[in-house]
Each structure stands twice: as structure tokens, then as C-alpha cells.
């Protein structure tokens, strides 16, 4: 009933083929595509080719996810109370209520049940989220493949951001590599937080990634002979664009 595209296909025909898996035999279906701001041009191309207007929705923030978890947990508690059968637990709660407040008792029970606060993932997710520049800029175009004749736009024309160094990695889409794999390799091997890693460009057989200029040599040493998706890599500094 659902097809989720974690990246937007470069070819509109591929997109149509993917979403065709939903709603078969007269049933309703839903296709969800995650689109980065710099990929909006691809989205417009798909709309133009298919003649369909795609509904745009905002991705939930970390705060949204945490709020939803809290509401879901509270709803579960309400349902448990309404179902009854709490007599044995009520006796225990009444005994402990002579020593502790109801609020402290409930909080302790939640801690035992959940193991960690509902917002504990906040810092962890923020630390793992790469600070990649996905803003639309004039002159920037994206090309997700290293084949001639396919230009959907998106590569920067003037080199890396100020203070960043651009590295070449000899792995790409055909190796099953995703941006998250590159961020993970750099963060784990070089000890650089994901938020410090810059723009990532994936092609069929190679990739580019921007890292802080002061950390570039450290990253190259750390990634030497490292494997990404089972493929041993030999990273180098990217040649300046002409």
C-alpha cells in the first residue's frame, strides 16, 4: 500500500515505475519521497513529465518526534487504566504512597518501563545529523550520476565552502553507498562529529565530501584502507574544478 523513496530518482520513468507498485488491483496506495531542498528541480521535472501535482509536506523535526512519542505513551497509559485489572498493582502503589508522592511513584515506574527519557534521543539525533548545505543556490545543479548526457543539475561550480576541504572517495551509488554511510565512516574513524561534515555528492562510481580544512589530513589518514559497504576505499583530495 506504500512505497517510500528515501532518495528521489534521477529518471522520471524510474519514479513512475516505483510508485506503480502502490494501488494495484484498484486499491488505494501512497508514495512518499524524501526530497532535499537542492533536489527540488528533480521534483519539478517529475511533475512536468507525469502531469501530476505532488503534495509537499514538511518533515517532522526531532521535537515533533519527541512530542509524538510522549502523546503515544500517555494514550497507552489511558488505555491501560480504562481496561482495568490493576488491583494487584494498586495495593503495591498504596503501600509505597506512604513513603513517596504519587508523582515520584509514577515517574519511577515510567523510568523502569522506558529505560530512558522520551527525549533522550534529542542530543543523539542532533549529533548524528550532518550539517550539510542543502540550500538552493543560483548556478548550483545536481547530477547524481557520472555519466555524460544526464544533467539534472546541483554541483557547486566554485569549489568547497570557505574553511572546508573537498575529498574524493572511490565508491558511489553502484556500491550501495548512501550519504549516511560516508558520514558514519568519517565520524567513527576520524572522530569528527556528523554536524561538522559538509556537502556530500554521490555519483555512480565515486563520491565527494567536504570536511573541515583543518581536519582534512586526519580524515584521509583515518579512512585509508577503511571499508564502506564492504568496499575498501582510497580517499584523496579532490582536484580543483575548472
VEXDREN-2710 file (C-alpha; in Angstrom, 1 decimal):
% VEXDREN-2710
k/r/px/py/pz
1/UNK/0.0/0.0/0.0
2/UNK/3.0/2.3/0.5
3/UNK/6.2/3.0/-1.4
4/UNK/8.9/5.1/0.3
5/UNK/11.6/6.6/-1.8
6/UNK/14.5/7.6/0.5
7/UNK/16.0/9.5/-2.4
8/UNK/14.4/11.0/-5.5
9/UNK/15.0/9.0/-8.7
10/UNK/17.0/10.9/-11.3
11/UNK/14.9/9.5/-14.1
12/UNK/11.1/10.3/-14.1
13/UNK/10.4/6.9/-15.6
14/UNK/12.1/5.2/-12.7
15/UNK/9.9/7.2/-10.3
16/UNK/6.7/6.2/-12.2
17/UNK/7.8/2.5/-12.1
18/UNK/8.4/2.7/-8.4
19/UNK/5.2/4.3/-7.4
20/UNK/3.3/2.0/-9.7
21/UNK/3.7/-0.7/-7.1
22/UNK/1.1/1.1/-5.0
23/UNK/-2.7/1.0/-5.5
24/UNK/-2.7/-2.2/-7.6
25/UNK/-5.9/-4.0/-8.5
26/UNK/-8.0/-0.9/-7.9
27/UNK/-6.7/-0.4/-4.3
28/UNK/-5.6/3.0/-2.9
29/UNK/-1.9/3.5/-2.4
30/UNK/0.5/6.1/-1.2
31/UNK/4.0/7.0/-2.4
32/UNK/6.3/9.1/-0.1
33/UNK/9.5/10.6/-1.4
34/UNK/12.1/12.2/0.8
35/UNK/13.5/15.3/-1.1
36/UNK/16.4/17.5/-0.1
37/UNK/16.0/21.2/-1.0
38/UNK/18.6/21.0/-3.6
39/UNK/16.6/18.3/-5.3
40/UNK/13.5/20.4/-5.9
41/UNK/14.5/20.7/-9.6
42/UNK/14.2/17.0/-10.0
43/UNK/10.8/17.1/-8.3
44/UNK/9.6/19.7/-10.7
45/UNK/10.9/17.6/-13.6
46/UNK/8.9/14.6/-12.4
47/UNK/5.7/16.8/-12.1
48/UNK/6.2/18.1/-15.6
49/UNK/6.7/14.7/-17.1
50/UNK/3.9/13.0/-15.3
51/UNK/1.5/15.9/-15.3
52/UNK/0.8/15.3/-11.6
53/UNK/1.0/17.8/-8.8
54/UNK/2.8/16.2/-5.8
55/UNK/1.7/17.2/-2.3
56/UNK/4.6/18.8/-0.3
57/UNK/4.8/18.0/3.4
58/UNK/7.3/19.2/6.0
59/UNK/9.5/16.5/7.6
60/UNK/8.9/16.2/11.3
61/UNK/11.6/17.8/13.5
62/UNK/13.2/16.0/16.4
63/UNK/10.9/18.0/18.7
64/UNK/7.9/16.7/16.7
65/UNK/9.0/13.1/17.1
66/UNK/9.6/13.5/20.8
67/UNK/6.2/15.2/21.3
68/UNK/4.5/12.3/19.3
69/UNK/6.3/9.7/21.5
70/UNK/5.0/11.4/24.6
71/UNK/1.4/11.6/23.4
72/UNK/1.5/7.9/22.3
73/UNK/2.9/6.9/25.7
74/UNK/0.1/8.9/27.5
75/UNK/-2.5/7.3/25.3
76/UNK/-1.2/3.9/26.2
77/UNK/-1.4/4.7/29.9
78/UNK/-5.0/5.9/29.5
79/UNK/-6.0/2.7/27.7
80/UNK/-4.3/0.6/30.4
81/UNK/-6.3/2.4/33.1
82/UNK/-9.6/2.0/31.2
83/UNK/-9.0/-1.7/30.7
84/UNK/-8.8/-2.2/34.5
85/UNK/-7.3/-5.3/36.2
86/UNK/-4.9/-3.1/38.2
87/UNK/-5.9/-4.4/41.7
88/UNK/-2.7/-6.1/42.5
89/UNK/-0.7/-3.1/41.4
90/UNK/-2.9/-0.7/43.3
91/UNK/-2.1/-2.5/46.6
92/UNK/1.6/-2.0/45.9
93/UNK/1.1/1.6/44.9
94/UNK/-0.8/2.4/48.1
95/UNK/1.9/0.9/50.2
96/UNK/4.6/3.0/48.5
97/UNK/2.4/6.1/48.7
98/UNK/3.0/6.2/52.4
99/UNK/6.7/6.9/51.6
100/UNK/6.6/8.8/48.3
101/UNK/4.4/11.2/46.4
102/UNK/2.2/9.9/43.6
103/UNK/4.3/12.0/41.1
104/UNK/7.5/10.4/42.2
105/UNK/6.0/6.9/42.1
106/UNK/4.7/7.4/38.6
107/UNK/8.0/8.9/37.4
108/UNK/9.9/5.9/38.9
109/UNK/7.5/3.5/37.2
110/UNK/8.0/5.3/33.9
111/UNK/11.7/5.1/34.2
112/UNK/11.7/1.4/34.8
113/UNK/9.3/0.8/31.9
114/UNK/11.0/3.1/29.3
115/UNK/14.6/2.7/30.4
116/UNK/15.4/6.3/29.3
117/UNK/13.6/9.6/29.0
118/UNK/11.4/10.1/25.9
119/UNK/13.6/13.0/24.9
120/UNK/16.9/11.2/25.4
121/UNK/17.3/10.8/21.6
122/UNK/17.3/14.5/21.1
123/UNK/21.0/15.1/21.6
124/UNK/22.0/11.8/20.0
125/UNK/20.0/12.5/16.8
126/UNK/21.2/16.1/16.7
127/UNK/24.9/14.9/17.0
128/UNK/24.4/12.3/14.2
129/UNK/22.7/14.7/11.8
130/UNK/25.2/16.1/9.3
131/UNK/25.2/19.8/8.8
132/UNK/25.0/19.6/5.1
133/UNK/24.3/22.6/2.9
134/UNK/21.2/21.7/1.0
135/UNK/20.1/25.2/0.2
136/UNK/19.1/26.1/-3.4
137/UNK/21.6/28.5/-4.9
138/UNK/21.8/30.1/-8.3
139/UNK/24.2/28.2/-10.5
140/UNK/24.1/25.1/-8.4
141/UNK/22.9/22.0/-10.1
142/UNK/22.8/18.4/-9.1
143/UNK/23.9/15.4/-11.2
144/UNK/23.6/12.2/-9.3
145/UNK/25.5/10.2/-12.0
146/UNK/28.9/10.3/-13.5
147/UNK/27.6/9.5/-17.0
148/UNK/27.6/12.1/-19.8
149/UNK/24.4/13.4/-21.2
150/UNK/22.4/13.3/-18.0
151/UNK/22.4/16.8/-16.4
152/UNK/19.7/17.4/-13.8
153/UNK/21.8/20.0/-12.0
154/UNK/23.2/20.6/-8.5
155/UNK/27.0/20.5/-8.3
156/UNK/28.7/23.6/-6.9
157/UNK/30.7/25.4/-9.6
158/UNK/33.1/27.2/-7.3
159/UNK/34.7/24.6/-5.1
160/UNK/34.0/23.8/-1.4
161/UNK/32.7/26.2/1.2
162/UNK/35.1/28.5/2.9
163/UNK/37.1/26.6/5.5
164/UNK/36.2/23.2/4.0
165/UNK/38.3/20.8/2.0
166/UNK/36.7/18.6/-0.7
167/UNK/37.7/14.9/-0.7
168/UNK/37.3/12.3/-3.4
169/UNK/36.1/8.8/-2.4
170/UNK/36.3/5.9/-4.9
171/UNK/32.8/4.5/-4.0
172/UNK/29.4/5.5/-5.2
173/UNK/25.8/4.6/-5.8
174/UNK/26.7/1.4/-7.6
175/UNK/28.4/0.2/-4.4
176/UNK/25.2/0.8/-2.5
177/UNK/26.7/3.8/-0.7
178/UNK/24.4/6.4/0.9
179/UNK/25.3/9.8/2.4
180/UNK/24.7/8.3/5.9
181/UNK/27.4/5.7/5.2
182/UNK/30.0/8.4/4.4
183/UNK/29.1/10.4/7.4
184/UNK/29.3/7.3/9.6
185/UNK/32.7/6.3/8.3
186/UNK/34.2/9.8/8.9
187/UNK/32.6/10.2/12.3
188/UNK/33.6/6.7/13.5
189/UNK/37.1/6.5/12.0
190/UNK/38.2/10.1/12.3
191/UNK/36.2/11.1/15.4
192/UNK/34.7/14.1/13.7
193/UNK/31.0/14.9/14.6
194/UNK/28.5/14.4/11.9
195/UNK/27.4/18.1/12.2
196/UNK/30.9/19.2/11.1
197/UNK/30.7/17.3/7.8
198/UNK/29.7/19.4/4.8
199/UNK/28.1/18.7/1.4
200/UNK/28.1/15.2/0.0
201/UNK/27.8/14.4/-3.7
202/UNK/27.1/10.8/-4.8
203/UNK/27.8/9.6/-8.3
204/UNK/27.6/6.1/-9.8
205/UNK/31.2/5.1/-9.1
206/UNK/32.6/7.8/-6.8
207/UNK/31.7/10.5/-4.3
208/UNK/32.8/13.8/-3.0
209/UNK/32.5/15.0/0.6
210/UNK/33.5/18.2/2.3
211/UNK/35.2/18.2/5.7
212/UNK/36.8/21.0/7.8
213/UNK/40.0/22.1/6.2
214/UNK/41.9/21.7/9.5
215/UNK/40.8/18.1/9.8
216/UNK/41.2/17.0/6.2
217/UNK/44.5/15.2/6.6
218/UNK/43.3/13.5/9.7
219/UNK/40.2/12.2/7.8
220/UNK/42.4/11.0/4.9
221/UNK/44.6/9.0/7.3
222/UNK/41.7/7.6/9.2
223/UNK/39.8/6.5/6.1
224/UNK/42.9/4.9/4.4
225/UNK/42.1/1.2/3.9
226/UNK/38.7/1.7/5.6
227/UNK/35.7/-0.1/4.0
228/UNK/32.4/1.4/3.2
229/UNK/29.6/-1.0/2.3
230/UNK/32.2/-3.7/2.0
231/UNK/34.4/-1.8/-0.4
232/UNK/37.9/-0.7/0.6
233/UNK/38.4/2.9/-0.2
234/UNK/41.5/5.1/-1.1
235/UNK/40.4/8.7/-0.4
236/UNK/42.3/11.6/-1.8
237/UNK/42.0/15.4/-2.1
238/UNK/39.6/16.3/-4.9
239/UNK/41.1/18.1/-7.9
240/UNK/40.0/21.7/-8.2
241/UNK/37.2/22.2/-10.6
242/UNK/38.0/24.0/-13.8
END
